[in-house]
Amino acid sequence: MVYHLAVFGDFIAEREGYKDHTDMDAVYFYLVQKYSWPPAQVRGMSFEDIRFVLSEEMQGWTLPKDAR
């Protein structure tokens, strides 16, 4: 699950035009920006909770072939 979230983080970083954030940092940064949650709160979330929060946005997204 962590690997999938990290790869999704790269997708978010590209989509949002992040220059300094990739992998899980992009996921954390996105959640901080979108929900105005403090970084410490976001970093303290379980991966299951992060996946739950992002589940609608991940709908239809598939792991790229080069990441399998």
C-alpha positions as CSV (number, residue, x, y, z in Angstrom):
1,M,0.0,0.0,0.0
2,V,2.8,2.4,0.8
3,Y,4.4,1.8,-2.5
4,H,1.2,2.5,-4.4
5,L,0.7,5.7,-2.3
6,A,4.2,6.8,-3.1
7,V,3.7,6.2,-6.9
8,F,0.4,8.1,-6.6
9,G,2.3,10.9,-5.0
10,D,4.5,11.2,-8.1
11,F,1.3,11.4,-10.1
12,I,0.0,14.2,-7.8
13,A,3.3,16.0,-8.0
14,E,3.2,16.0,-11.8
15,R,-0.5,16.9,-12.0
16,E,-0.1,19.8,-9.5
17,G,3.2,21.0,-10.8
18,Y,5.2,20.4,-7.6
19,K,8.9,21.2,-8.0
20,D,10.2,20.0,-4.6
21,H,7.8,17.2,-3.6
22,T,7.7,13.6,-4.8
23,D,6.6,10.3,-3.5
24,M,5.0,10.4,0.0
25,D,6.1,14.0,0.5
26,A,3.9,15.0,-2.4
27,V,1.0,13.1,-0.8
28,Y,1.6,14.8,2.5
29,F,2.0,18.2,0.9
30,Y,-1.2,17.7,-1.2
31,L,-3.2,16.8,1.9
32,V,-1.9,19.9,3.8
33,Q,-2.8,22.1,0.9
34,K,-6.2,20.6,0.2
35,Y,-7.5,20.3,3.7
36,S,-5.4,22.8,5.6
37,W,-4.4,20.1,8.0
38,P,-1.1,20.7,9.9
39,P,1.9,18.8,8.5
40,A,2.5,17.0,11.8
41,Q,-1.1,15.7,11.7
42,V,-0.8,14.5,8.1
43,R,2.5,12.8,8.7
44,G,1.0,11.1,11.8
45,M,-1.8,9.5,9.8
46,S,-1.7,5.8,9.1
47,F,-1.2,4.8,5.5
48,E,-4.7,3.2,5.7
49,D,-6.2,6.5,6.6
50,I,-4.3,8.3,3.9
51,R,-5.6,5.8,1.4
52,F,-9.1,6.2,2.7
53,V,-8.9,10.0,2.3
54,L,-7.5,9.8,-1.2
55,S,-9.8,6.9,-2.3
56,E,-12.1,9.1,-4.5
57,E,-9.1,10.7,-6.2
58,M,-7.4,7.4,-6.8
59,Q,-10.6,6.0,-8.4
60,G,-9.7,5.0,-12.0
61,W,-5.9,5.5,-11.4
62,T,-3.8,2.5,-12.1
63,L,-0.2,1.8,-11.2
64,P,1.9,2.6,-14.3
65,K,3.4,-0.4,-16.1
66,D,7.0,0.7,-15.3
67,A,6.1,0.8,-11.5
68,R,4.8,-2.8,-11.4
